[in-house]
Amino acid sequence: MTAISTQGLSKYYREVKALDGLSMEVPENVVFGFLGPNGAGKTTTVKLLTGFAHPTRGSARVAGEAVSANNLALRSSIGLLPDVPAFYDWMNAREYLRFTAELHQLESRIIAGRIDELLNLVELKRSGNRRIGGYSRGMRQRLGIAQALINQPRVLFMDEPTSALDPVGRREVLDLIKSLKQTATVFMSTHNLNEVEKVCDMVGIINRGKLVTISSVESLQKKYARSLFEMEFIEDPAPFLQTLQEAPWLTEPEIINRNGAQVVIVKAIDVDYARRELPRLISDSGLTLARYELVMPSLEDIFVEILDGEKAK
């Protein structure tokens, strides 16, 4: 099933094409990372998908509902955590969550239990009766997550969800995001590529208002895999270097010292062939293999490579 679907979604501001012909599909129950440099169109996309902006052309469906400002069924099916959540500072957290729940027309009999559940989830239960005006930015971010979840949304939009959190809080929120995909699709816009790599199942990369690629993280890593193999042995690997130099499908073998261990690095001309044949050479060498790895690029490496390719067009 599809949680988010867009067809030619565009938003123009006079001569500026903030979003230009976005067509994509995001399946249900995944964490989807939406990436792009500043000004790429990420925030515009979120505004369009949540009904807070009107498209110049194109259409979108979220949680099975056509996206429009007047579609109340859409509002009841989504949650939104903006980059900097805004609150009524004179309220306390419980009052604010009750206010949000009533806006969503939740049944009175379940509101109190839902508030307790969410305050516990975001670790604000002890601070639930304190005025929000006295909250730190990290506490406000946690409260923002709670309000986004109050209606048990089918699709949750999160803009930089960990931006105000300390390392411990960031880890806890990332664990929470991973668990949310059991009941919802999470659309996460962020600049932190390490976090995306940890929690996202799929990513979409946007640049200059256009979608550059959409793929699973695993598929992207395989597509942009470097042709470098690293091997670490118990014994001295120097004699094995001659064997690698004689293989016509390998090039540039070398030994480097890494944290006191000697690591053999070799580049493959044909990665698939090397995956099949290199283990045979290792076996024939008689050396004891401690580590063997095809170097996979980080999401940051892929992101930079893709954007560099776009600049060259």
Rosetta silent file (secondary structure, phi, psi, omega in degrees, C-alpha in Angstrom):
SEQUENCE: MTAISTQGLSKYYREVKALDGLSMEVPENVVFGFLGPNGAGKTTTVKLLTGFAHPTRGSARVAGEAVSANNLALRSSIGLLPDVPAFYDWMNAREYLRFTAELHQLESRIIAGRIDELLNLVELKRSGNRRIGGYSRGMRQRLGIAQALINQPRVLFMDEPTSALDPVGRREVLDLIKSLKQTATVFMSTHNLNEVEKVCDMVGIINRGKLVTISSVESLQKKYARSLFEMEFIEDPAPFLQTLQEAPWLTEPEIINRNGAQVVIVKAIDVDYARRELPRLISDSGLTLARYELVMPSLEDIFVEILDGEKAK
SCORE:     score description
SCORE:     0.000 S_00000001
   1 L     0.000  151.049 -178.247    0.000    0.000    0.000 S_00000001
   2 E  -102.881  128.690  178.576    1.083    3.577   -0.691 S_00000001
   3 E   -88.643  -38.458 -178.925    1.169    6.137    2.128 S_00000001
   4 E  -133.193  130.788  178.994    2.236    9.152    0.046 S_00000001
   5 E  -139.164  129.650  177.142    1.759    9.617   -3.689 S_00000001
   6 E  -128.632  147.009  177.439    2.466   12.725   -5.767 S_00000001
   7 E  -131.639  107.452  176.941    2.006   13.419   -9.457 S_00000001
   8 E    58.816   31.423 -175.274    3.779   16.417  -10.955 S_00000001
   9 E   -66.907  125.454 -175.026    3.496   18.351   -7.688 S_00000001
  10 E  -140.567  149.427  174.700    4.814   21.869   -8.218 S_00000001
  11 E  -141.608  116.997  179.924    4.956   25.201   -6.417 S_00000001
  12 E  -113.157  138.853  172.067    6.071   28.369   -8.164 S_00000001
  13 E  -116.566   93.449 -172.858    6.633   31.788   -6.620 S_00000001
  14 L    54.584 -111.622 -177.425    6.709   34.049   -9.669 S_00000001
  15 L   -88.171   -7.215 -176.408    9.976   33.108  -11.370 S_00000001
  16 E   -93.033  124.670  176.461   11.148   30.795   -8.579 S_00000001
  17 E   -96.748   89.993 -178.671   10.330   27.095   -8.921 S_00000001
  18 E   -66.039  -34.856  175.692   10.398   26.008   -5.281 S_00000001
  19 E  -143.159  131.853 -170.462    9.143   22.567   -6.298 S_00000001
  20 E  -132.359   96.319  172.152    9.064   21.398   -9.884 S_00000001
  21 E    68.841   45.230 -179.249    7.143   18.298  -10.994 S_00000001
  22 E   -74.943  117.959  175.750    7.603   16.068   -7.950 S_00000001
  23 E  -127.694  118.055 -179.362    6.330   12.553   -8.687 S_00000001
  24 E  -160.642  163.456  174.875    7.021    9.842   -6.132 S_00000001
  25 E  -133.145  133.726  177.209    5.464    7.086   -4.048 S_00000001
  26 E  -118.564  121.110 -178.282    6.281    6.235   -0.439 S_00000001
  27 E   -71.323  167.344  178.211    4.975    2.888    0.863 S_00000001
  28 L   -72.042  154.778  171.658    3.284    2.392    4.192 S_00000001
  29 L    57.330   45.464  171.312    5.149    1.598    7.408 S_00000001
  30 L  -130.467  160.664  167.910    8.591    2.873    6.456 S_00000001
  31 E  -100.028  116.626 -174.103   10.793    5.673    7.740 S_00000001
  32 E  -108.620  120.088  178.491   11.413    7.874    4.706 S_00000001
  33 E   -93.637  125.221 -179.198   14.280   10.362    4.751 S_00000001
  34 E  -108.486  112.134 -168.654   13.795   13.456    2.588 S_00000001
  35 E  -118.306  152.029  175.422   17.171   15.038    1.871 S_00000001
  36 L   170.817  157.389  177.702   18.472   18.064    0.061 S_00000001
  37 L   -68.612  170.414  177.220   20.615   21.171    0.479 S_00000001
  38 L   -57.192  135.169  179.573   19.165   24.403    1.837 S_00000001
  39 L    81.404    8.032 -176.550   16.608   25.838   -0.566 S_00000001
  40 L   -75.803  -23.084 -178.568   16.116   22.524   -2.366 S_00000001
  41 L   119.465   10.059 -177.176   12.358   22.416   -1.724 S_00000001
  42 H   -64.581  -51.544 -177.977   12.070   20.178    1.349 S_00000001
  43 H   -65.135  -39.026  176.998    9.981   22.544    3.478 S_00000001
  44 H   -59.579  -41.671  179.671    7.804   23.463    0.502 S_00000001
  45 H   -61.868  -45.566  179.935    7.109   19.766   -0.086 S_00000001
  46 H   -62.031  -42.407  178.966    6.065   19.213    3.534 S_00000001
  47 H   -61.481  -39.863  179.697    3.751   22.252    3.402 S_00000001
  48 H   -68.833  -42.086 -176.203    2.132   20.944    0.231 S_00000001
  49 H   -72.062  -21.612  179.866    1.720   17.394    1.537 S_00000001
  50 L  -100.185    1.475  176.585    0.119   18.594    4.772 S_00000001
  51 L    82.889   10.564 -179.810   -2.275   21.021    3.092 S_00000001
  52 L   -89.333   -4.196  174.356   -0.637   24.184    4.442 S_00000001
  53 L  -142.869  152.029 -179.188    0.222   25.380    0.924 S_00000001
  54 L   -99.792  132.632  179.537   -1.586   25.125   -2.397 S_00000001
  55 L   -71.443  148.936  172.160    0.259   23.627   -5.379 S_00000001
  56 L   -69.739  -38.605  173.314    0.676   25.605   -8.572 S_00000001
  57 E  -158.226  170.690 -179.065   -0.035   22.357  -10.389 S_00000001
  58 E    88.392  178.827 -176.535   -0.020   18.631   -9.782 S_00000001
  59 E  -148.043  166.253  179.092   -1.677   16.604   -7.047 S_00000001
  60 E  -150.610  151.119  172.535   -0.920   14.483   -3.993 S_00000001
  61 E  -129.478  135.106  179.055   -2.553   11.852   -1.829 S_00000001
  62 E  -130.665  128.834 -178.944   -1.528   11.129    1.748 S_00000001
  63 L    54.921   35.312  177.898   -2.936    8.243    3.815 S_00000001
  64 L    81.291   -0.045 -177.070   -5.414    7.603    1.025 S_00000001
  65 E  -109.131  140.040  173.450   -6.765   11.155    1.138 S_00000001
  66 E   -66.981  134.274 -177.439   -6.521   13.840   -1.540 S_00000001
  67 L   -81.001  120.502  173.841   -4.413   16.688   -0.182 S_00000001
  68 L  -157.814  158.781 -176.143   -6.320   19.942    0.148 S_00000001
  69 L   -65.105  -26.565 -174.042   -6.697   22.624    2.796 S_00000001
  70 L   -99.379    4.525 -177.664  -10.334   21.700    3.456 S_00000001
  71 L   -85.301   97.226 -177.960   -9.969   17.921    3.733 S_00000001
  72 H   -68.668  -29.038  177.504  -10.610   17.272    7.422 S_00000001
  73 H   -63.795  -34.243  176.418  -10.144   13.537    6.931 S_00000001
  74 H   -65.150  -46.255 -178.081   -6.564   14.266    5.869 S_00000001
  75 H   -60.185  -33.879 -178.978   -5.909   16.337    9.000 S_00000001
  76 H   -78.018  -11.550 -176.072   -7.114   13.500   11.215 S_00000001
  77 H  -103.383   -6.252 -176.375   -4.770   11.036    9.472 S_00000001
  78 E  -124.926  159.362  171.971   -1.494   12.958    9.704 S_00000001
  79 E  -128.259  153.024 -177.418    0.792   14.420   12.355 S_00000001
  80 E  -138.389  125.703  170.620    3.299   17.230   11.940 S_00000001
  81 E  -112.245  104.288  177.831    6.412   18.161   13.895 S_00000001
  82 L   -72.170  169.044 -178.443    7.792   21.457   12.510 S_00000001
  83 L   -59.832  -45.406  177.574   11.449   22.388   12.819 S_00000001
  84 L  -123.512   93.978 -178.226   10.715   24.833   15.635 S_00000001
  85 L   -61.299  141.486  178.362    7.417   23.861   17.323 S_00000001
  86 L  -109.747  140.802 -177.131    5.317   26.781   18.602 S_00000001
  87 L  -136.390  167.808  167.967    3.267   26.590   21.797 S_00000001
  88 L   -87.302  106.265 -171.200    1.146   28.684   24.119 S_00000001
  89 L   -65.376  -21.116 -179.520    3.780   29.276   26.781 S_00000001
  90 L   -79.009  -11.922  176.212    1.224   29.985   29.523 S_00000001
  91 L   -84.019  158.957  165.909   -0.125   26.420   29.202 S_00000001
  92 E   -96.348  173.866 -173.786    1.468   23.380   30.770 S_00000001
  93 H   -61.698  -40.371 -179.368    2.181   20.260   28.704 S_00000001
  94 H   -64.659  -42.699  179.518   -0.964   18.427   29.809 S_00000001
  95 H   -63.827  -40.699 -178.887   -3.163   21.412   28.978 S_00000001
  96 H   -67.129  -41.360  179.382   -1.558   21.800   25.572 S_00000001
  97 H   -67.848  -34.817  176.016   -1.946   18.124   24.695 S_00000001
  98 H   -65.814  -43.380  177.241   -5.573   18.203   25.821 S_00000001
  99 H   -57.694  -46.224  179.637   -6.131   21.278   23.658 S_00000001
 100 H   -64.293  -41.768  179.471   -4.552   19.463   20.683 S_00000001
 101 H   -62.812  -38.828  179.736   -6.596   16.323   21.342 S_00000001
 102 H   -70.005  -33.593  174.556   -9.824   18.331   21.409 S_00000001
 103 H   -61.720  -35.329  177.898   -8.922   19.987   18.115 S_00000001
 104 L   -83.084   -0.065  178.080   -8.656   16.484   16.668 S_00000001
 105 L    60.005   40.657  173.630  -12.028   15.680   18.277 S_00000001
 106 L   -69.854  150.208  179.532  -10.711   12.731   20.248 S_00000001
 107 L   -65.223  138.515 -175.821  -13.236   11.118   22.553 S_00000001
 108 H   -58.098  -34.982 -174.480  -13.174   12.619   26.058 S_00000001
 109 H   -69.807  -18.884 -177.495  -12.885    9.219   27.715 S_00000001
 110 H  -105.725   -8.998 -172.378   -9.552    8.423   26.026 S_00000001
 111 H   -63.967  -48.146 -176.569   -7.834   11.826   26.165 S_00000001
 112 H   -59.862  -43.475  179.076   -6.394   11.577   29.692 S_00000001
 113 H   -65.555  -38.077  179.561   -4.938    8.130   29.039 S_00000001
 114 H   -66.212  -40.945  178.738   -3.491    9.232   25.703 S_00000001
 115 H   -62.547  -45.833  178.201   -1.816   12.252   27.321 S_00000001
 116 H   -59.592  -43.099 -179.014   -0.236   10.069   30.033 S_00000001
 117 H   -60.897  -44.873 -176.494    0.951    7.607   27.397 S_00000001
 118 H   -74.256  -39.518  177.390    2.605   10.282   25.269 S_00000001
 119 H   -62.298  -36.581  176.239    4.204   12.194   28.140 S_00000001
 120 H   -68.814  -39.397 -178.576    5.736    8.941   29.295 S_00000001
 121 H   -62.228  -41.418 -177.526    6.842    8.131   25.751 S_00000001
 122 L   -98.497   12.608  175.349    8.723   11.426   25.342 S_00000001
 123 L    57.617   47.791  175.339    9.917   11.427   28.970 S_00000001
 124 L  -122.598   14.660 -174.651    8.028   14.548   30.067 S_00000001
 125 H   -61.182  -39.736 -178.885    5.733   12.914   32.607 S_00000001
 126 H   -71.708  -21.739 -177.394    7.425   14.611   35.580 S_00000001
 127 H  -104.575   10.390 -173.775    7.267   17.975   33.815 S_00000001
 128 L   -62.973  -24.298 -177.815    3.697   17.626   32.548 S_00000001
 129 L  -101.446    5.214  176.905    2.320   20.227   34.966 S_00000001
 130 L   -86.403  147.960  176.663    5.050   22.824   34.382 S_00000001
 131 E   -64.052  138.875 -178.112    4.408   25.841   32.187 S_00000001
 132 H   -64.141  -28.020  179.490    5.791   25.360   28.686 S_00000001
 133 H   -59.571  -21.437  178.492    7.390   28.818   28.892 S_00000001
 134 H   -96.197    5.659 -179.328    9.927   27.338   31.312 S_00000001
 135 L   -78.773  146.220  169.615   10.847   24.411   29.060 S_00000001
 136 L   -72.505  168.768  179.962   14.257   24.071   27.440 S_00000001
 137 H   -64.267  -36.488  177.843   14.371   23.766   23.664 S_00000001
 138 H   -63.357  -40.204  178.023   14.943   20.032   23.971 S_00000001
 139 H   -66.349  -38.034  178.046   11.859   19.677   26.179 S_00000001
 140 H   -65.144  -36.467  178.498    9.827   21.711   23.694 S_00000001
 141 H   -64.676  -40.781  178.673   11.009   19.409   20.914 S_00000001
 142 H   -65.042  -40.821  177.638    9.828   16.381   22.894 S_00000001
 143 H   -64.873  -36.081  176.792    6.469   18.024   23.503 S_00000001
 144 H   -61.113  -38.856  177.267    6.262   18.736   19.776 S_00000001
 145 H   -65.246  -41.677  179.522    6.678   15.034   19.082 S_00000001
 146 H   -61.550  -44.966 -179.435    3.944   14.217   21.592 S_00000001
 147 H   -66.495  -31.317  178.824    1.467   16.634   19.996 S_00000001
 148 H   -68.980  -22.175 -177.247    2.267   15.230   16.542 S_00000001
 149 H  -100.153   -3.189 -170.380    1.328   11.765   17.814 S_00000001
 150 L   -57.844  -34.699 -176.718   -1.800   12.700   19.769 S_00000001
 151 L   -96.933   13.983 -178.659   -4.219   11.530   17.053 S_00000001
 152 L    50.030   61.837 -173.352   -2.296    8.310   16.273 S_00000001
 153 L   -66.729  151.192  174.113   -1.529    9.464   12.707 S_00000001
 154 L   -81.301  -28.960  175.940   -1.103    7.092    9.788 S_00000001
 155 E  -131.149  126.658 -177.506    1.542    9.421    8.298 S_00000001
 156 E  -115.691  121.856  177.718    3.849   11.480   10.486 S_00000001
 157 E   -99.118  127.813 -177.631    5.812   14.410    9.046 S_00000001
 158 E  -131.552  123.523  179.723    8.914   15.415   11.020 S_00000001
 159 E  -106.908  110.862 -177.858   11.180   18.353   10.159 S_00000001
 160 L    49.812   62.314 -171.396   14.609   18.037   11.832 S_00000001
 161 L   -66.813  -17.780 -177.557   13.169   15.978   14.727 S_00000001
 162 L  -114.099   13.673 -169.796   16.399   15.819   16.770 S_00000001
 163 L   -61.386  -28.491 -174.889   17.765   19.305   16.139 S_00000001
 164 L  -107.740   11.597 -171.881   17.453   20.515   19.752 S_00000001
 165 L  -100.717  150.551  173.763   18.326   17.313   21.594 S_00000001
 166 L   -77.732  170.775 -175.314   21.460   16.256   23.446 S_00000001
 167 H   -55.130  -40.044  179.541   23.192   13.001   22.375 S_00000001
 168 H   -67.728  -45.860  178.697   21.204   10.840   24.806 S_00000001
 169 H   -63.014  -36.235  179.108   17.920   12.465   23.846 S_00000001
 170 H   -63.615  -43.983  179.371   18.795   12.156   20.154 S_00000001
 171 H   -63.091  -41.893 -179.202   19.372    8.426   20.490 S_00000001
 172 H   -64.647  -40.770  179.520   16.092    7.965   22.364 S_00000001
 173 H   -68.110  -38.536  177.574   14.128    9.889   19.733 S_00000001
 174 H   -63.549  -40.304  175.859   15.750    7.925   16.909 S_00000001
 175 H   -62.775  -39.356  177.868   14.771    4.681   18.646 S_00000001
 176 H   -63.138  -44.211 -179.697   11.242    6.071   18.975 S_00000001
 177 H   -60.650  -42.962  178.664   11.123    6.964   15.270 S_00000001
 178 H   -60.737  -37.386 -178.787   12.201    3.443   14.322 S_00000001
 179 H   -74.204  -24.787 -175.858    9.419    1.974   16.471 S_00000001
 180 H   -67.119  -24.029 -176.884    6.763    4.288   15.008 S_00000001
 181 L   -69.334   -7.386  174.238    6.857    2.586   11.610 S_00000001
 182 L   -67.854  -27.839 -177.363    4.978   -0.329   13.117 S_00000001
 183 L  -123.882   -8.661 -175.390    1.842    1.814   13.046 S_00000001
 184 L  -148.866  164.716  168.969    2.681    4.763   10.792 S_00000001
 185 E   -97.303  130.713 -178.935    4.756    6.007    7.891 S_00000001
 186 E  -107.837  120.386  176.513    7.354    8.557    9.008 S_00000001
 187 E  -104.067  106.535 -169.934    8.369   11.261    6.519 S_00000001
 188 E  -114.941  114.316  175.178   11.532   12.786    8.003 S_00000001
 189 E   -96.013  124.821 -175.034   13.187   15.877    6.564 S_00000001
 190 L  -156.810  159.113  172.708   16.668   16.369    7.986 S_00000001
 191 L   -99.293  -11.193 -175.228   20.214   17.536    7.315 S_00000001
 192 L   -86.855   97.027 -174.638   21.737   14.894    9.578 S_00000001
 193 H   -70.769  -27.645  176.543   22.712   12.126    7.184 S_00000001
 194 H   -63.704  -38.443  179.167   24.108    9.915    9.953 S_00000001
 195 H   -68.227  -40.668  177.903   20.673    9.820   11.540 S_00000001
 196 H   -59.480  -42.770 -179.161   19.027    8.997    8.232 S_00000001
 197 H   -62.545  -31.670 -177.590   21.460    6.126    7.778 S_00000001
 198 H   -78.239  -36.340 -169.156   20.525    4.781   11.211 S_00000001
 199 H  -117.662  -18.573 -171.223   16.724    4.896   11.004 S_00000001
 200 L   -88.363  140.571  173.997   15.510    5.313    7.419 S_00000001
 201 L   -88.199  -35.580 -178.964   14.394    2.492    5.149 S_00000001
 202 E  -133.443  157.575  174.403   14.122    4.746    2.081 S_00000001
 203 E  -136.700  149.469  169.173   15.449    8.126    1.031 S_00000001
 204 E  -123.721  134.207  179.787   14.502   10.735   -1.515 S_00000001
 205 E  -113.691  126.304 -177.610   17.049   13.349   -2.569 S_00000001
 206 E  -119.190  143.612  179.692   15.823   16.676   -3.901 S_00000001
 207 E  -149.040  130.508  179.385   17.849   19.471   -5.473 S_00000001
 208 L    53.600   38.129  176.046   16.723   22.766   -6.987 S_00000001
 209 L    81.908   -1.336 -178.272   13.098   21.742   -6.608 S_00000001
 210 E  -116.762  141.572  176.094   13.487   18.474   -8.527 S_00000001
 211 E   -74.290  122.453 -178.382   13.597   14.923   -7.218 S_00000001
 212 E   -88.576  -44.126  179.146   17.006   13.494   -8.078 S_00000001
 213 E  -157.709  154.458  172.449   16.535    9.957   -6.769 S_00000001
 214 E  -141.112  129.470 -172.226   14.314    7.836   -4.558 S_00000001
 215 E  -167.839  165.597  169.449   15.489    4.457   -3.339 S_00000001
 216 E   -71.822  152.885  179.072   16.032    2.195   -0.374 S_00000001
 217 H   -60.690  -41.146 -179.215   19.192    3.016    1.589 S_00000001
 218 H   -61.803  -43.974 -179.587   20.546   -0.458    0.866 S_00000001
 219 H   -65.325  -38.297  178.046   20.038   -0.098   -2.895 S_00000001
 220 H   -63.305  -43.254 -179.201   21.748    3.287   -2.920 S_00000001
 221 H   -64.362  -37.992  178.314   24.750    1.905   -1.082 S_00000001
 222 H   -68.944  -40.251 -178.688   25.033   -0.988   -3.526 S_00000001
 223 H   -64.029  -38.762 -176.434   24.651    1.321   -6.533 S_00000001
 224 L  -103.720   17.791 -179.626   27.369    3.674   -5.327 S_00000001
 225 L   -58.049  133.883  174.832   29.557    1.019   -3.748 S_00000001
 226 L   -73.930  156.383 -178.635   33.217    1.755   -4.133 S_00000001
 227 L   -91.281   32.046 -179.056   35.295   -0.927   -5.778 S_00000001
 228 E  -102.313  132.404  174.204   37.608   -1.167   -2.753 S_00000001
 229 E  -113.396  137.436  176.081   38.103   -4.354   -0.766 S_00000001
 230 E  -116.254  136.777  179.886   39.772   -4.391    2.634 S_00000001
 231 E  -135.275  136.916  177.791   41.355   -7.512    4.142 S_00000001
 232 E  -126.729  130.785 -175.817   43.011   -8.006    7.492 S_00000001
 233 E  -119.093  158.544  175.482   45.027  -11.140    8.308 S_00000001
 234 L   -71.630  -40.680 -177.575   46.529  -12.660   11.437 S_00000001
 235 L   -90.635  176.314  176.550   49.851  -13.248    9.676 S_00000001
 236 L   -65.543  121.856 -175.768   52.062  -10.844    7.696 S_00000001
 237 L   -87.624    0.718 -174.118   50.142  -10.141    4.441 S_00000001
 238 H   -54.790  -43.350  179.824   53.162   -8.909    2.440 S_00000001
 239 H   -63.142  -26.907 -177.669   53.578  -12.163    0.405 S_00000001
 240 H   -72.558  -19.993 -177.902   49.896  -12.020   -0.580 S_00000001
 241 H   -63.088  -35.770  179.370   50.431   -8.647   -2.254 S_00000001
 242 H   -63.016  -41.387  177.957   52.269  -10.313   -5.162 S_00000001
 243 H   -61.003  -42.768 -179.051   49.265  -12.583   -5.835 S_00000001
 244 H   -66.434  -36.885  179.924   46.932   -9.587   -5.912 S_00000001
 245 H   -65.715  -27.855 -177.845   49.241   -7.716   -8.294 S_00000001
 246 H   -84.111  -13.121 -179.642   49.104  -10.620  -10.755 S_00000001
 247 L   -78.230  119.841 -175.641   45.273  -10.718  -10.880 S_00000001
 248 L   -69.131  -16.077 -177.924   44.191   -8.803  -14.044 S_00000001
 249 L   -96.940    7.229  176.034   40.811   -7.885  -12.505 S_00000001
 250 E  -123.831  157.097  178.954   42.439   -6.135   -9.534 S_00000001
 251 E  -151.770  159.256  173.821   44.550   -3.000   -9.333 S_00000001
 252 E    56.786   44.663  176.399   46.391   -0.777   -6.871 S_00000001
 253 E   -70.690  141.671  178.146   46.966   -3.310   -4.032 S_00000001
 254 E  -154.821  162.827  176.871   48.644   -1.822   -0.972 S_00000001
 255 E  -116.360  128.258  177.158   49.175   -2.433    2.734 S_00000001
 256 E  -122.262  155.349  176.856   48.326    0.283    5.251 S_00000001
 257 E   -98.070  122.082 -179.332   48.687    0.398    9.016 S_00000001
 258 E  -130.572  110.515 -179.918   45.401    1.063   10.791 S_00000001
 259 L    54.722   40.383  177.209   45.311    1.116   14.588 S_00000001
 260 L    85.556   -6.224  179.435   48.298   -1.196   14.761 S_00000001
 261 E  -106.657  144.279  177.042   46.888   -3.707   12.259 S_00000001
 262 E   -90.380  120.094 -175.565   48.151   -4.200    8.720 S_00000001
 263 E  -114.322  128.991  176.669   45.259   -3.899    6.278 S_00000001
 264 E   -89.857  127.901  177.843   45.413   -4.949    2.646 S_00000001
 265 E  -121.335  133.134  179.806   43.460   -2.675    0.320 S_00000001
 266 E  -141.587  145.222 -179.760   42.821   -3.482   -3.302 S_00000001
 267 E  -102.687  136.100 -178.934   40.687   -1.914   -6.020 S_00000001
 268 E  -100.659  134.929  173.851   38.573   -4.097   -8.293 S_00000001
 269 L   -73.741  -38.276  178.034   38.044   -3.354  -11.974 S_00000001
 270 L  -124.185  105.281 -174.183   34.960   -5.595  -11.908 S_00000001
 271 H   -62.916  -45.420 -178.087   33.302   -5.601   -8.466 S_00000001
 272 H   -62.344  -40.785  179.122   30.982   -8.552   -9.131 S_00000001
 273 H   -66.979  -40.236  179.811   33.830  -10.697  -10.454 S_00000001
 274 H   -64.721  -36.311  178.184   36.005   -9.735   -7.484 S_00000001
 275 H   -60.277  -33.792 -179.300   33.250  -10.726   -5.073 S_00000001
 276 H   -82.583  -40.896 -168.886   33.341  -14.233   -6.548 S_00000001
 277 H   -95.053  -29.170 -177.017   37.073  -14.707   -7.087 S_00000001
 278 H   -62.103  -40.746  176.109   38.808  -12.780   -4.301 S_00000001
 279 H   -58.420  -32.992  178.567   37.699  -15.228   -1.564 S_00000001
 280 H   -66.404  -42.359  178.382   39.306  -18.037   -3.614 S_00000001
 281 H   -63.553  -39.482  178.938   42.632  -16.177   -3.726 S_00000001
 282 H   -63.083  -43.039  179.851   42.453  -15.603    0.024 S_00000001
 283 H   -63.099  -42.128 -179.040   41.768  -19.297    0.615 S_00000001
 284 H   -69.048  -21.665 -176.992   44.684  -20.350   -1.612 S_00000001
 285 H   -71.101  -24.051 -178.096   47.051  -17.981    0.230 S_00000001
 286 L    79.724    1.139  178.992   46.887  -20.029    3.415 S_00000001
 287 L   -79.502  155.035  178.634   46.619  -16.849    5.496 S_00000001
 288 L   -92.401  113.485 -175.541   44.176  -16.570    8.403 S_00000001
 289 E   -79.351  126.838  176.879   41.549  -13.981    7.524 S_00000001
 290 E  -100.731  -32.281 -179.924   40.474  -11.684   10.403 S_00000001
 291 E  -154.698  140.215  179.767   38.351   -9.242    8.411 S_00000001
 292 E  -141.314  126.219 -173.541   37.074   -8.980    4.849 S_00000001
 293 E  -151.219  133.305  165.501   34.982   -6.063    3.630 S_00000001
 294 E   -85.940  118.803 -174.378   33.746   -4.416    0.473 S_00000001
 295 L   -66.884  117.550  178.811   33.904   -0.754    1.434 S_00000001
 296 L   -97.749  138.238 -179.695   30.378    0.661    1.339 S_00000001
 297 L   -73.407  149.816  173.033   29.935    4.429    1.053 S_00000001
 298 L   -74.867  163.716  178.248   28.196    6.358    3.776 S_00000001
 299 H   -62.415  -31.119  177.502   24.966    8.133    2.929 S_00000001
 300 H   -65.640  -41.408  177.316   26.885   11.391    3.192 S_00000001
 301 H   -59.906  -44.837 -179.192   29.342   10.186    0.524 S_00000001
 302 H   -64.361  -44.944 -179.031   26.445    9.235   -1.759 S_00000001
 303 H   -57.574  -48.432 -179.319   24.631   12.512   -1.128 S_00000001
 304 H   -64.416  -41.133  179.943   27.690   14.582   -2.034 S_00000001
 305 H   -63.464  -41.922  179.943   28.400   12.456   -5.124 S_00000001
 306 H   -65.217  -45.059 -179.309   24.834   12.814   -6.383 S_00000001
 307 H   -67.587  -35.731  175.461   24.774   16.574   -5.857 S_00000001
 308 H   -62.338  -38.857  176.961   28.180   16.958   -7.503 S_00000001
 309 H   -64.359  -36.387  178.080   26.760   15.081  -10.485 S_00000001
 310 H   -67.605  -37.656  179.486   23.804   17.455  -10.584 S_00000001
 311 H   -63.860  -32.783 -176.528   26.100   20.483  -10.573 S_00000001
 312 L   -75.616  -13.369 -178.184   27.954   19.104  -13.567 S_00000001
 313 L   -75.148    0.000    0.000   24.772   18.911  -15.660 S_00000001
